[in-house]
């Protein structure tokens, strides 16, 4: 038998619409702004520590991260919408199954995407604009990005569902912590340990 959620336990059922919009929209906007800083900060430190070829190599690989993020958000936002609908109906067990299915789907999709990208990385990077000058750097950076795709996609999808579960601040802080660590560790690994751009995917 499905569990019922008393309306008094759900802020969606009791709080004013304006307050709910502020409660959920503000953390979501902040999280998106922080997420956009990842690439900006990375490019700044790559430009200083690696040079323009490093910037070019990372930009050639960047489209695959956008494709991966788009797929992750599609699954995550779909799972979040399903979660919200079923919680609103009081169907907790169905909501849990929906979240589980979304997590399983994004896991499978992320692994398949990573495998396809790593197997066909050279022609894919050529399609994205890799030149002979950038190819070796782009292949090296792209291989690391490919290995990290499942982790990035799963975390992005789960974050969407965390917001729908009524915890937008938790999702926001998880992204802020990653961004702060990125700003701190980028110069450490690039200038102190001389690892170049190889460290950047591991900080996402």
N, C-alpha and C positions, 0 to 999 in steps of 0.2 A: 504494500500500500504506500502511496506517495506521501511524503512528509509535507505538512502544511506550514507555511511561514506566516506567523501572525503579522498583521500589518504594522503593529506598533514597533516591531523589530526592524522594519525597513524604512530608512530615511526617505526613499522615493515615494512612500505612501503617506508620509506625514509632514515633511518639510515643504516650505513654499518653493515654487518653481524658480524664482529669482535666486534664492539661496543655493539651490541645487546646481544651478548653472555656474555660479561663482565657485562652488565647492569642487566641481568637476572640470570646468573649463580652464580655470587659472592654472592648476597643476599640469593639465594636459598641454597648454600652450608653453609653459615653462619647460616641460620635458622635451617638446619638439624643438624649441630654441636651443636648448642644451645639446640635443642630438645633432643639430646642424653645426654646432661648434667643433664637433669631432674632426670633420674634414678640414675646416678652416685652420684649426690649431695644428693639425698634422702637416698641412701644406706649408705653414709658416716655418715650422721646425725643420722640415725636409729642405726647404729653400735655403735656410741658414746652414744646416749641417751636411747636406748631401749635394745640393746644387740643382740646377734646372733640369738635368736629366732624371733625377729622382722624382721631381714634380711631374715630369712628362710620363714616366713609367707608372706612377700611382694613378694618374688621371686616365691612362689607357685601361687600367683594370677597374676603375670606378664604376663603369656601367653594370658590371656583373653584381656589384653590391647593391645597386639600385634595383635591379631585377629581383634579387633575392629578398630585399626589403619589401618590395611590392607584393611578392607572393606571400611573405610572412604576414604582412598587414591584412591582405585579403582573407587569409585563414583566421588570423587573430581577431579581426573585426567581425567576421562572420560568427566565430565562436562567442564573442562578446555579446553580439546582438541576440543570439540564441539563449545565452545565459540570462540576459536581462528579461527576455520574454518569459522564460520558464520560471524564473524566480518571481516575476510578477504574477504568474498564475499559481504560485505556491507549489510548483512541481520540482522539489529540490533534487530528487533522485534523477529525473530526466535532465536537469541542468548539469548535474555532475557527469552524466554520461556524455552530454554534449561537449563539455570541456575536455573530457578524456579523449573523445574522438578528434577534436581540434588539435590537441597536443600530438596525438598519434599521427594525424595527417601532416602537420607541419614537420614532424620528425622525418617521415618518409620522403616528403617532397624535398626537404633540405639535403638529405643524403643523396637522393637521385641527382639533384642539381649539382652538388659538389662533385660527384663522380663524373657526370657528363662534362662539367667544366674542366676538371683535371685531365680527363682523357683527350679532350679536343682543345686544350688550352691554346695551342699555337694558332690554329685557324681562327679561333674565337677572338684572340687578341688582335690578329690581323684585321678581322672584321671591325673591331673597335678602333682601329687606326694605328696599330703598332708599326713603327718603322724599323729599319735595320739598326739604326742607332739606339733605339729604345728596347729592342726585342729581348735582349738578355736580361736587362733589369726588370722588364715587365713580366717575363716568365718567372723569374725568381720571386718577385713580389706576388704575382698571381697565384703561384703554387701555395704560398702561405695563406693567402686570402681564401683559396678554395678549401683548404683544410678547416678554416674557421667558419665557413658558411653555416653549417648546422647549428653551431652555438649561437651565432648572431640571430638566425631566423627563429629558433625556438624561444630565445629570450624576448624578442620583439613581439611574437605572437602571444606569449604568456602575459606580457605587460598589458596588452589590450584587454585581456580577460580579467586581470587584476583590477583595472579601472572599473570595469562593468560590475565587479563584485562589490563595489563600494569603497575601494581603497585607492583613490587617485593619488594621494600623497605618497603612499608606499611605492607606487610605480614611478612617480616623479623622483623620489629620493634614490631609487635604484639607478636611475639614469644619471642623476647628478653625481653620485659617488663615482661612477665610471668615468664621467667627464673630468672630474677633479683629478682622479688618478692619472688620466691621460695627459693632462696639462703638467702634472708633476713629473711623471716618469718619462715622457717624451724627451726632454732635454737630458735627463740622467742617462738614458740608454743611447741616445744619439751622440752626445758630446763627451760623456764620461766613459762609456763602454764601447763607443765607436761601432755600434751595431747598425747604424744607418736606418733605413726605413723598414728593416726586417722586424723590428719590435712592434711597429704600429698595429698590425692586425691583432696581436695578443692583448692589446689594451682595450679592445672594443668589447 
